[in-house]
Amino acid sequence: YLLLPTESMLGDVQLPVQSFNLILDAARQAAEQATASADSFKARAVDRLRSTAINAVAHASPKLDVSENVVSVHLDDLVPGWCSAIAAKPWRNDGHTTYYFEIEVVRLSPHRSLVIGLMESQTAVHQMIGHTSDEFASYGWRVDSSVLVGTTLPLPSAPFDRIILDGDVIGCGYDCVRQEIFFTCNGQYLAAGFRRPISGAATLKDFYPAVSLSDDGDVVIMHFSPPFQYDAFLFPSEWRLALRTVECRAQEELSPAPLPS
């Protein structure tokens, strides 16, 4: 935000009207240029993402029906249990890109059995994210239990105690700069849930976006390219951190003051 000076703010400073107008014009031009720069950056980021976007779910358990990234569960005569749908192309651990995808909840059973996250393998279609074999890692947010599940311990103080309803949109991203896996809900950033060791980042495997389901009739849609409900991931890490700080301050200012005891 850019604070423009007013006559009352200038106090006793004596400026000719013409000089004052020049200051206002310069401030407005700076604001317009900053907005245009941010919009241009975002547009270029969207174009880059669309040009390399994951465009399909390639691997899925036989218990899952997949059609144009709509994933639904059908148990039939198969043994009930968790199963996963995994994306076609991996997110390359290149050290500088931020990746992101979203899942739109169409219908979930009362158990709300859903995990969104990332896997290092495309073959774990009969396993749940966060509970895969020792051969490869996986990390996710288990919605029904409001917990993070993964190969390593999650970061502390993560606010994931949310009730996800039909129609909600949850997201998962991977920041290759910070080696962080973060989550969103309905366009709002929640927190980074996991952090991989940056010292050995060059040797870490690539990630595949994935979703795990278990109950008959559950239906979700996986979105791999913009538009997303949460689009701040398109900006560099330090920009996203600044945006998050502004969001937190705005929420604090909008929160009602506690009543006196």
C-alpha positions in Angstrom: 0.0 0.0 0.0 1.2 3.5 -0.8 0.3 6.4 1.6 -0.3 9.6 -0.3 0.5 12.9 1.6 -2.4 15.2 2.4 -2.3 18.9 3.3 -3.0 18.0 7.0 -0.1 15.6 7.0 2.3 18.2 5.8 1.5 20.4 8.8 3.4 23.7 8.8 5.4 22.8 5.8 4.8 25.6 3.3 4.6 24.3 -0.3 3.2 26.0 -3.3 0.1 24.4 -4.7 1.9 23.5 -7.9 4.7 21.7 -5.9 2.2 19.8 -3.8 0.4 18.6 -7.0 3.7 17.5 -8.5 4.3 15.4 -5.4 0.9 13.8 -5.6 1.3 13.1 -9.3 4.7 11.5 -8.7 3.3 9.3 -5.9 0.4 8.2 -8.1 2.7 7.4 -11.0 4.9 5.3 -8.6 1.9 3.4 -7.4 0.6 2.7 -10.9 4.1 1.5 -12.0 4.4 -0.8 -9.0 0.9 -2.3 -9.7 1.7 -2.7 -13.4 5.1 -4.4 -12.5 3.4 -6.9 -10.1 0.6 -7.6 -12.7 3.3 -8.2 -15.4 5.3 -10.5 -13.2 2.2 -12.5 -12.3 1.1 -12.8 -15.9 4.6 -14.1 -17.0 4.5 -16.6 -14.1 1.1 -17.9 -15.1 2.3 -18.3 -18.7 5.4 -20.3 -17.5 3.3 -22.5 -15.3 0.8 -23.2 -18.0 3.5 -24.1 -20.5 4.9 -26.8 -18.2 1.7 -27.7 -16.3 0.9 -31.2 -15.2 -2.2 -31.9 -17.3 -3.5 -35.3 -16.2 -3.7 -37.9 -13.5 -1.6 -40.7 -14.9 -1.5 -43.3 -12.2 -4.4 -44.4 -10.0 -5.5 -47.4 -8.0 -8.1 -49.7 -9.7 -10.5 -48.5 -6.9 -10.5 -45.1 -8.5 -12.3 -43.8 -11.6 -10.4 -40.9 -13.3 -11.8 -38.8 -16.0 -10.3 -35.4 -17.0 -8.8 -35.1 -13.5 -12.0 -35.9 -11.7 -11.2 -38.6 -9.3 -13.9 -40.8 -7.7 -13.9 -43.9 -5.5 -15.7 -47.1 -6.4 -15.1 -50.0 -4.0 -17.1 -52.7 -5.7 -15.8 -56.1 -4.5 -12.4 -54.8 -3.6 -11.2 -54.6 0.0 -11.9 -51.1 1.5 -8.8 -49.0 2.3 -6.8 -46.1 1.2 -5.8 -45.6 -2.4 -4.1 -42.8 -4.3 -4.2 -40.9 -7.6 -0.9 -39.5 -8.7 0.0 -36.9 -11.3 1.6 -37.6 -14.7 4.6 -35.4 -14.5 6.9 -34.6 -11.5 7.8 -31.3 -10.0 11.5 -31.0 -10.7 13.6 -30.1 -7.6 15.5 -27.3 -9.5 16.3 -25.1 -6.5 14.4 -22.0 -7.6 10.8 -22.9 -8.7 7.6 -22.9 -6.6 5.0 -25.4 -7.6 1.4 -25.7 -6.6 -1.9 -27.5 -7.2 -5.4 -27.6 -5.8 -8.1 -30.1 -5.1 -11.8 -29.2 -5.3 -13.9 -31.3 -3.0 -17.0 -32.4 -4.8 -18.3 -35.0 -2.4 -16.9 -36.7 0.7 -18.4 -39.2 3.0 -19.1 -38.2 6.6 -15.7 -39.7 7.5 -14.1 -36.9 5.4 -11.3 -39.3 4.4 -8.9 -37.3 2.2 -5.2 -36.6 2.1 -3.6 -34.0 -0.2 0.1 -34.0 -0.7 3.2 -35.1 -2.5 4.9 -38.4 -3.3 8.4 -39.3 -4.6 7.0 -42.2 -6.6 4.2 -42.8 -9.1 3.8 -46.4 -8.1 2.3 -46.1 -4.6 -1.3 -46.1 -5.8 -2.3 -48.6 -3.1 -0.8 -46.6 -0.3 -1.8 -43.4 1.5 0.2 -40.3 1.3 2.4 -40.0 4.4 2.4 -43.8 5.0 4.4 -45.0 2.0 7.2 -47.5 2.1 10.7 -46.7 3.2 11.9 -46.6 -0.4 10.6 -43.1 -1.0 9.1 -40.2 0.9 5.7 -38.7 1.0 4.1 -35.8 2.8 0.5 -34.7 3.2 -2.4 -33.1 5.1 -4.9 -35.6 6.3 -8.2 -33.8 6.4 -10.3 -36.2 8.4 -7.8 -36.2 11.3 -6.7 -32.5 10.9 -3.0 -33.7 11.1 0.1 -33.7 8.9 1.4 -37.1 7.9 4.8 -37.6 6.4 8.1 -39.4 6.2 9.6 -36.8 8.5 8.1 -34.9 11.4 6.0 -31.9 10.5 6.9 -28.3 11.4 5.4 -27.2 14.8 2.4 -24.9 15.3 0.8 -25.7 12.0 -2.9 -24.5 11.9 -4.6 -27.5 10.2 -7.5 -28.1 12.5 -10.1 -27.3 9.9 -13.3 -29.0 8.9 -13.3 -29.5 5.1 -16.8 -29.5 3.5 -18.1 -30.3 0.0 -17.3 -27.4 -2.2 -14.1 -26.4 -0.4 -10.8 -26.1 -2.2 -7.5 -27.1 -0.6 -4.0 -26.7 -2.1 -0.5 -28.0 -1.7 2.7 -26.3 -2.9 6.4 -27.0 -3.0 8.9 -24.1 -2.6 12.2 -25.4 -4.0 14.1 -22.4 -2.6 13.2 -23.0 1.0 12.5 -26.7 0.4 9.1 -26.2 2.1 5.8 -28.0 1.5 2.9 -25.7 2.3 -0.9 -25.9 2.3 -3.8 -23.6 1.6 -7.6 -23.7 2.1 -10.1 -21.7 0.1 -7.5 -19.3 -1.2 -5.9 -18.7 2.2 -2.3 -19.7 3.1 -2.3 -22.0 6.1 1.4 -22.8 6.8 4.4 -24.7 5.7 3.9 -28.2 7.0 7.3 -29.8 6.2 10.8 -28.7 5.4 13.3 -30.9 3.6 17.0 -30.5 4.4 18.4 -27.6 2.2 22.0 -28.9 2.7 21.2 -32.0 0.7 18.6 -30.4 -1.6 20.5 -31.3 -4.8 20.2 -35.0 -4.1 16.5 -35.0 -3.2 14.0 -36.7 -5.5 11.4 -35.0 -7.5 7.8 -34.8 -6.3 4.5 -36.0 -7.8 1.2 -34.2 -6.7 -1.2 -36.8 -5.3 -4.5 -37.3 -3.5 -5.5 -40.2 -1.3 -9.1 -41.3 -0.7 -10.8 -44.3 0.9 -14.6 -44.1 1.0 -17.0 -45.2 -1.7 -18.6 -42.3 -3.6 -15.9 -39.7 -2.7 -15.3 -37.4 -5.6 -12.6 -34.6 -6.0 -11.2 -32.6 -8.9 -7.5 -32.0 -9.2 -6.4 -28.7 -10.7 -2.9 -28.5 -12.0 -2.8 -25.1 -13.7 -4.2 -21.6 -13.1 -6.6 -20.0 -12.3 -6.2 -21.1 -8.7 -8.1 -19.8 -5.6 -4.6 -19.1 -4.1 -2.3 -17.3 -6.5 0.3 -15.7 -4.3 2.5 -18.7 -4.9 3.3 -17.2 -8.3 5.5 -14.5 -6.6 9.0 -15.1 -5.2 9.4 -16.5 -1.7 10.2 -13.1 -0.1 7.1 -11.5 -1.7 4.9 -14.3 -0.4 6.3 -13.8 3.1 5.5 -10.1 2.9 2.0 -10.8 1.6 1.4 -13.2 4.5 2.6 -10.6 7.0 0.1 -8.1 5.6 -2.7 -10.7 5.7 -1.9 -11.4 9.4 -1.8 -7.8 10.3 -5.1 -7.1 8.5 -6.8 -10.0 10.3 -5.5 -8.7 13.7 -6.9 -5.2 12.9 -10.3 -6.6 11.8 -10.6 -8.9 14.9 -12.9 -7.4 17.5 -11.2 -6.2 20.7 -11.7 -8.5 23.8 -14.4 -7.4 26.1 -13.2 -6.1 29.5 -13.5 -8.7 32.3 
